Each structure stands twice: as C-alpha cells, then as structure tokens.
C-alpha cells in the first residue's frame, strides 16, 4: 500500500496525483464513446483516411459498376429514338440536304442566266423575283445543312435550336412561294395578253430599247411566232408608225427564212402568222412548274428534318436536366 508524505509536501503530492488520475479517467471515457471510421479493406491508400465508398448493393437503382462516362446517356439505349440514332440520322439527312441545296442553287442560276431574255418582256418581276429567291434559298440551305451537321455531332442544343428556327421559317417561305406560283401560273395567260401586246406596240424599235427589241426578235426565232396575238399587231406598233418598217409588214425576225427586208409579203409561206402569247405562256408555265416543284419538294423534306431536330433537342435537354 502506497504511503503519502505528511505535511505540506504530502498534501501537494496528493493533489498532483488526484489531477492526473482524473485526466486519465476522462480520456478513457472519451475513447469509449468515439466510433472509429469505417475503412474499406479493399481500398488502396492510407487506411487512416476516411473512405466514402459507393453503394455496392446489386439492386441499387443507380448502381451499374461503371463510371458515368462509361455508362453514357440512358437515352442511348432507346430502340427507336435514341440520341445516337438521332445524331446519325440527322447527320445523314443534312448531308443530303446540303447536296439538295447545291442542286437548288444550280437550277436557280441556270434559270436566271438562260431565261432572262424572255422574262424581260413581262410587265412585272414575279418570275425574276421567284428565281432570285430560289438561288438565295439554295445558298441558305447549304449553310443551314452544315450548321445542322455540326450541331448534331457536337450535341449543341443552342446550335440545334437556331437550326430548327431558321429551317422552320425557310420551310414556311418555300411552301408559301409554291402556293403563290401556282396561283400566278393560272393567271399567266391574262398577264401575257395584257402585257406583251402593250410592250410590243410601244417599245419595239424605239431608241433606248435596243435590248427589248433584240429579245423580241429572239422570241420570234425561238418559238417561230410573230407579234403578240398574231402578225397584224405590228400594224398598230410604234415600229410601223415611226416609219422604221418601211415597206415591211413585220420585222425580219418573223420570216421563215430570215434575211434583210424579207417581210414585204405577209403570205403564210413567207412569215409566221400566229402570235407568241400562247407559246410563251406554255414555256414560262413549264419553268414556273419546275421552280414550284423544287420549292414544294424541298419544303416537305425540310419538315422531316424539323421532326428529327426537335427529337434530338428534347432528348439532349432531358438528359441535361437529369444530370442536374
């Protein structure tokens, strides 16, 4: 049994021992209430560092044993409209749309360069304006198709939304122009009857109207016709009233065998006697049908692209919301 010294020194030693005993008792109690951190035996690294492991229960709804980058998107596994399928479909669609835009541009340029001579004889610029719109639409389709390809491959929602908006407006414009050209084609006969005779009688042969005169002569030669309604239209024309005709009944371009001053006689064996209105109406009507079909066809094809684009955009948006 330990003995403590008596006196003041003994009391001081006794107090020191009691304090040390109380400290050791509190430390022992604290150690009993402290829960050591769980350490995964299979976890490499320092075992004294806390490790927060992922749930390992096989029935956990989010557990797959793979990282998020390895798993990809859950929309990729959809059999009909998965993101991967939509990307490839939209890419292929825009590739062919790019080729179609190049074709539309080529048709517009060909129509503008080869048919301008006859369209200048008209009183309005509806046909010319339609061809200009056709060329602009072809160029815009090519740019838009490239934008759609990039947005689909890179999965950029903003790019897809811009592509969808412009494609929708372009589709509405093309279908609207198709309907307008259909109505204009039905009125083309009246337009030509009112316009062609008016321009013929007032502009042919006039100073400063050399281009118009040459275009009308070209119309005579190409369609083997003469005048607006018939060859007698030249009797009331400025060309005849001003004395430019001389002893000729029609311009030399109305002759079946053209030569200088070949038309003093208006016999059917010498000149073409039927007018150019009907021939020009058929010709321009066929050209309008080509432009109208191109507009309508491209517009309907673009509607398919609108569906695929919106599907891909919605899938990407839902995926980004799920990841938040």
C-alpha positions in Angstrom: 0.0 0.0 0.0 1.4 3.4 -1.0 2.1 5.9 1.7 2.0 9.6 1.2 4.3 12.0 2.9 2.8 14.0 5.7 2.8 17.8 6.0 2.6 20.4 3.3 4.7 18.4 0.9 2.5 15.4 1.2 -0.6 17.4 0.5 0.8 18.9 -2.7 1.9 15.4 -4.0 -1.5 14.1 -3.2 -3.2 16.9 -5.2 -1.0 16.2 -8.3 -1.8 12.5 -8.3 -5.5 13.2 -8.0 -5.4 15.6 -11.0 -3.5 13.1 -13.1 -6.0 10.3 -12.2 -9.0 12.4 -13.2 -7.4 13.3 -16.6 -6.7 9.6 -17.3 -10.3 8.7 -16.4 -11.8 11.3 -18.7 -9.6 10.2 -21.6 -10.7 6.6 -21.1 -14.3 7.7 -21.2 -13.8 9.7 -24.4 -12.2 6.7 -26.1 -15.1 4.5 -25.2 -17.6 6.9 -26.9 -15.5 7.5 -30.1 -16.5 5.4 -33.1 -13.6 4.7 -35.4 -14.1 5.5 -39.1 -15.0 2.6 -41.3 -12.2 1.6 -43.6 -12.7 -0.5 -46.7 -10.1 -3.2 -46.6 -10.1 -3.3 -50.3 -9.4 0.4 -50.7 -5.8 1.3 -51.6 -4.1 4.2 -49.9 -3.8 5.3 -46.3 -6.1 3.2 -44.1 -6.3 6.0 -41.6 -8.0 8.3 -44.1 -11.9 8.2 -44.2 -13.2 6.5 -47.3 -16.7 7.1 -48.6 -17.4 4.2 -50.8 -20.3 3.9 -53.4 -23.2 1.6 -52.5 -22.4 -1.9 -53.5 -25.9 -3.4 -53.3 -26.6 -5.1 -56.6 -30.3 -3.9 -56.5 -29.4 -0.3 -56.0 -31.2 1.7 -58.8 -28.2 3.8 -59.8 -25.5 1.1 -59.3 -24.1 -0.3 -62.5 -20.4 -0.9 -61.6 -19.3 1.7 -64.3 -18.5 5.3 -64.2 -20.8 7.9 -65.6 -18.7 8.5 -68.7 -18.6 4.8 -69.4 -22.4 4.4 -69.0 -23.2 7.3 -71.4 -26.7 8.5 -71.6 -29.7 6.4 -70.7 -31.4 7.8 -73.9 -28.8 6.0 -76.0 -30.5 2.6 -75.2 -33.9 3.6 -76.6 -34.6 1.4 -79.6 -36.4 4.0 -81.8 -35.3 7.5 -80.9 -32.1 7.2 -79.0 -29.6 10.0 -79.1 -27.0 8.1 -81.0 -29.6 7.1 -83.7 -30.9 10.6 -84.0 -27.4 12.0 -84.3 -26.6 9.7 -87.2 -30.0 10.2 -88.9 -29.8 14.0 -88.6 -26.2 14.0 -89.9 -27.1 11.9 -93.0 -30.2 14.0 -93.5 -28.2 17.2 -93.5 -25.6 15.7 -95.8 -28.3 15.1 -98.4 -29.9 18.4 -97.7 -26.5 20.0 -98.5 -26.5 18.3 -101.8 -30.1 19.3 -102.4 -29.2 23.0 -101.6 -26.4 22.8 -104.2 -28.8 21.5 -106.7 -31.4 24.2 -106.0 -28.7 26.8 -106.3 -27.6 25.4 -109.7 -31.1 25.3 -111.0 -31.7 28.9 -109.9 -28.5 30.1 -111.6 -29.3 28.2 -114.8 -32.8 29.6 -114.9 -31.7 33.1 -114.3 -28.9 33.1 -116.9 -30.7 31.3 -119.7 -34.2 32.6 -119.3 -33.7 36.3 -118.5 -34.2 37.3 -122.2 -37.8 36.3 -122.2 -38.7 37.4 -118.7 -37.6 40.9 -119.5 -40.6 41.1 -121.9 -43.0 40.8 -118.9 -44.6 43.8 -117.2 -43.8 42.6 -113.7 -40.8 40.9 -112.0 -42.7 38.0 -110.3 -40.9 35.3 -112.3 -37.5 37.0 -111.8 -38.1 37.5 -108.1 -39.0 33.8 -107.7 -35.8 32.8 -109.3 -33.7 35.1 -107.1 -35.5 33.6 -104.1 -34.6 30.1 -105.4 -30.9 31.0 -105.6 -31.0 32.5 -102.1 -32.8 29.5 -100.7 -30.2 27.1 -102.2 -27.3 29.0 -100.7 -29.1 29.3 -97.3 -29.9 25.6 -97.3 -26.2 24.7 -97.8 -25.2 26.9 -94.9 -28.0 25.6 -92.8 -27.2 22.0 -93.5 -23.6 22.5 -92.4 -24.8 24.1 -89.2 -27.2 21.1 -88.6 -24.4 18.6 -89.1 -22.2 20.4 -86.6 -24.9 20.8 -84.0 -25.9 17.1 -84.3 -22.4 15.7 -84.0 -21.4 18.0 -81.2 -24.8 17.8 -79.4 -25.0 21.6 -79.0 -28.6 22.4 -78.0 -28.3 26.1 -78.9 -27.0 25.3 -82.4 -29.8 22.9 -82.9 -32.4 25.4 -81.8 -31.1 28.0 -84.2 -31.0 25.4 -86.9 -34.6 24.4 -86.2 -35.9 28.0 -86.1 -34.3 29.0 -89.4 -35.3 25.8 -91.1 -38.9 26.3 -90.0 -39.0 29.8 -91.4 -37.4 28.6 -94.6 -39.9 25.8 -94.9 -42.8 28.1 -94.5 -41.4 30.5 -97.1 -40.8 27.8 -99.7 -44.3 26.3 -99.3 -45.9 29.8 -99.4 -44.0 30.6 -102.6 -45.1 27.3 -104.1 -48.7 28.2 -103.5 -48.2 31.8 -104.8 -46.5 30.5 -108.0 -49.4 28.0 -108.5 -51.9 30.9 -108.4 -49.6 33.1 -110.7 -49.3 30.3 -113.2 -53.1 30.2 -113.5 -53.2 33.9 -114.3 -50.2 33.8 -116.7 -52.3 33.8 -119.8 -54.1 37.0 -118.9 -50.8 38.6 -117.8 -49.1 37.9 -121.1 -52.1 39.1 -123.2 -52.2 42.4 -121.4 -48.5 42.9 -121.1 -46.9 41.5 -124.2 -49.0 43.5 -126.7 -48.6 46.7 -124.7 -44.8 46.4 -124.7 -44.6 45.3 -128.3 -46.6 48.2 -129.7 -44.8 50.9 -127.6 -41.2 49.7 -127.1 -40.1 47.7 -130.1 -37.7 49.7 -132.3 -37.7 52.7 -130.0 -34.4 54.4 -129.3 -33.0 53.2 -125.9 -35.0 50.0 -126.1 -32.4 48.0 -128.1 -32.3 45.2 -125.6 -36.1 44.8 -125.6 -36.1 44.8 -129.5 -33.4 42.1 -129.6 -35.2 40.0 -127.0 -38.5 40.2 -129.0 -36.6 39.2 -132.2 -35.2 36.2 -130.3 -38.7 35.3 -129.1 -39.8 35.2 -132.8 -37.0 33.0 -133.8 -37.2 30.6 -130.9 -40.9 30.0 -130.9 -41.5 30.6 -134.6 -44.2 33.1 -133.9 -44.9 36.7 -134.8 -46.4 39.5 -132.8 -48.4 39.2 -129.6 -51.7 37.8 -130.7 -50.8 37.5 -134.4 -48.7 39.2 -137.1 -51.2 42.0 -137.5 -50.2 43.5 -134.2 -47.3 45.2 -136.0 -49.7 47.5 -137.9 -50.5 49.5 -134.8 -47.0 49.4 -133.3 -44.6 52.3 -132.9 -42.2 50.5 -135.2 -44.6 50.8 -138.1 -46.0 54.3 -137.2 -42.5 55.8 -136.9 -41.5 54.7 -140.4 -38.9 52.2 -139.3 -40.9 49.4 -141.0 -40.5 50.8 -144.5 -42.4 48.6 -146.9 -42.2 45.6 -144.5 -45.4 44.2 -142.8 -43.5 42.6 -139.9 -39.9 42.6 -138.6 -37.5 40.4 -140.4 -37.4 38.0 -137.4 -40.9 36.9 -138.3 -39.7 35.4 -141.6 -39.4 31.7 -142.0 -36.2 32.3 -144.0 -34.8 35.4 -142.3 -32.9 37.9 -144.3 -32.8 41.7 -144.7 -36.2 43.1 -145.7 -37.6 39.6 -146.1 -41.1 40.5 -145.0 -42.9 42.7 -147.5 -45.3 39.9 -148.1 -47.4 38.5 -145.3 -48.1 35.3 -147.0 -48.1 32.2 -144.7 -45.3 30.7 -146.8 -43.1 33.7 -146.0 -43.8 34.6 -142.4 -45.1 33.1 -139.2 -48.6 34.4 -138.6 -49.6 33.1 -135.2 -48.8 35.1 -132.1 -46.2 34.5 -129.4 -48.5 34.7 -126.3 -49.5 31.1 -126.3 -46.0 29.7 -126.9 -44.5 32.0 -124.2 -47.3 31.0 -121.8 -46.6 27.3 -122.2 -42.8 27.9 -121.9 -42.9 30.1 -118.8 -45.6 27.9 -117.3 -43.3 24.9 -117.5 -40.5 26.9 -115.9 -42.8 28.0 -113.1 -43.8 24.4 -112.5 -40.1 23.5 -112.1 -39.5 26.3 -109.6 -42.7 25.5 -107.8 -42.0 21.7 -107.5 -38.4 22.4 -106.3 -39.8 24.8 -103.6 -42.5 22.4 -102.5 -40.2 19.3 -102.6 -37.5 20.9 -100.5 -40.1 22.3 -98.1 -41.6 18.9 -97.5 -38.2 17.3 -97.0 -37.3 20.0 -94.5 -40.3 19.1 -92.5 -38.8 15.7 -91.8 -35.6 17.4 -90.7 -37.6 19.5 -88.3 -39.0 16.4 -86.6 -35.6 14.8 -86.1 -34.1 18.0 -84.9 -36.7 18.6 -82.3 -36.5 15.0 -81.1 -32.7 15.3 -80.7 -33.0 18.7 -79.0 -35.6 17.4 -76.5 -33.5 14.3 -75.7 -30.4 16.4 -75.0 -32.5 18.8 -72.9 -34.0 15.9 -70.8 -30.5 14.4 -70.4 -29.0 17.7 -69.1 -31.9 18.1 -66.6 -31.4 14.5 -65.3 -27.7 15.3 -64.7 -28.5 18.4 -62.6 
